[in-house]
Amino acid sequence: MPFPARMKHSVTELPFNQLVGIEVSSNSAHLLRLPPGPQYLNHVGTVHASALLALAEASSGEFLLRHLGSSEGIVAVVRHIEAKFRKPAIGAVTSTATVAPEYLHKLDTELASRGRVLVPVIVELYDEPGTHSLSATVEWFVQKLDPHHRSL
């Protein structure tokens, strides 16, 4: 199976994230943003759990893409996600993401030496009023691609 078009600048370029409506945040303290809208609401009028998880996953990928500088020659896939829904989210939702310094070091050194690495990205989501709505850890498998092999 051939790879789809590679993203150049942001995970917001991926078709699924465009479909969902995930945007780069205009607030430099946040990575990504899910705008407000009735299409994101659940049966009790708050942001649906699936919308929050989509933003968390995308935010973790955005963090890795910004750290690595490019997706060229690399494939990264989610292996595991663990999330805690803290408080209901209302309105727009924004994200932050971090990786512990020892895992950033491991990402850089093991990717260079072994060609692959597992890295956990910690994501926090906040709704429009600033309520901490979700905490997640998204574990990524990151691997250098063999330049002569273009499929998984």
C-alpha positions in Angstrom: 0.0 0.0 0.0 1.6 3.3 -1.0 1.8 6.1 1.6 -0.7 8.9 1.3 0.6 12.5 0.8 3.1 13.4 3.5 2.4 16.3 5.7 4.8 19.2 5.3 4.1 21.5 8.2 1.4 20.3 10.5 -0.8 17.3 11.3 -3.7 19.6 10.5 -2.9 18.8 6.8 -4.0 15.2 7.3 -7.5 14.5 5.8 -9.0 13.1 9.0 -7.9 16.1 11.0 -9.3 18.4 8.4 -12.6 16.5 8.4 -12.8 16.9 12.2 -11.8 20.6 12.0 -8.6 20.5 14.0 -6.7 23.8 13.6 -3.3 25.1 14.7 -3.9 27.3 17.7 -3.4 31.1 17.3 -2.4 31.1 21.0 1.3 30.3 21.2 0.8 28.7 24.6 -1.2 25.9 22.9 -0.5 23.6 20.0 -3.9 22.8 18.4 -7.5 23.8 18.7 -10.9 22.3 18.1 -13.3 25.1 17.3 -16.7 25.4 19.0 -19.6 23.9 17.1 -22.7 21.8 17.5 -21.1 19.0 15.5 -18.8 18.3 18.4 -21.4 18.0 21.1 -22.6 14.9 22.9 -26.1 14.1 24.3 -25.5 16.3 27.3 -24.3 19.3 25.4 -20.6 19.1 26.1 -17.7 18.3 23.8 -17.9 14.6 22.8 -15.3 12.2 24.1 -14.3 11.1 20.6 -13.7 14.7 19.6 -11.4 15.2 22.6 -9.5 12.0 21.9 -9.0 13.1 18.3 -7.6 16.4 19.4 -5.3 14.7 22.0 -3.9 12.2 19.4 -3.4 15.0 16.8 -1.7 17.2 19.4 0.8 14.4 20.3 1.6 14.0 16.6 2.0 17.7 16.2 4.4 17.8 19.1 6.6 15.1 17.5 6.4 16.6 14.1 7.6 20.0 15.4 10.4 18.3 17.4 11.6 16.2 14.5 11.2 19.1 12.0 9.8 16.9 9.2 8.0 13.6 8.6 10.3 12.9 5.7 12.0 9.5 6.0 10.1 8.7 9.2 6.9 6.9 10.0 5.2 7.3 13.3 2.1 5.4 14.5 0.2 5.4 17.8 0.7 2.2 19.8 -1.2 3.1 22.9 -3.3 5.9 24.3 -4.5 6.3 27.9 -6.8 9.2 28.7 -8.5 10.6 31.8 -11.6 12.7 31.2 -11.3 15.3 34.0 -14.2 17.8 33.5 -16.7 18.3 30.8 -15.5 20.5 28.0 -17.5 23.5 26.7 -16.8 25.5 23.6 -13.4 25.6 21.8 -10.8 23.2 23.2 -7.0 23.8 23.0 -4.1 21.5 23.7 -0.6 21.4 25.2 1.9 18.6 24.8 5.2 17.6 26.4 7.7 14.8 26.4 9.9 14.2 29.5 13.5 15.4 28.8 14.8 11.8 29.1 12.4 10.6 26.4 13.3 13.5 24.1 16.9 12.4 24.5 15.9 8.8 23.9 13.9 9.8 20.8 16.9 11.5 19.3 19.6 9.0 20.2 17.7 5.8 19.6 16.2 7.0 16.3 19.7 7.8 15.2 21.3 4.6 16.5 18.6 2.0 16.2 16.3 3.6 13.6 13.3 3.2 15.9 12.0 4.2 19.3 8.9 4.3 21.5 8.1 7.7 23.0 5.2 8.8 25.3 3.7 12.2 24.7 1.7 13.8 27.5 -1.2 15.9 26.3 -3.5 18.2 28.3 -6.7 19.7 26.9 -8.4 22.9 28.1 -11.9 24.2 27.2 -12.8 27.7 26.3 -13.3 28.8 29.9 -9.9 27.3 30.8 -11.2 24.1 32.5 -8.7 21.2 32.4 -10.8 18.7 30.5 -8.6 15.8 29.6 -5.1 14.4 30.3 -3.7 11.7 28.0 -0.5 9.8 27.4 -0.1 8.9 23.7 2.7 6.3 23.1 4.2 6.6 19.6 6.3 4.1 17.7 8.7 6.1 15.5 10.8 4.5 12.8 13.2 5.6 10.1 12.0 4.4 6.7 14.3 2.4 4.4 14.5 4.8 1.4 14.0 1.9 -1.0 10.9 0.5 0.8 7.8 2.8 0.6 5.2 0.7 2.4 4.6 -0.6 5.9 
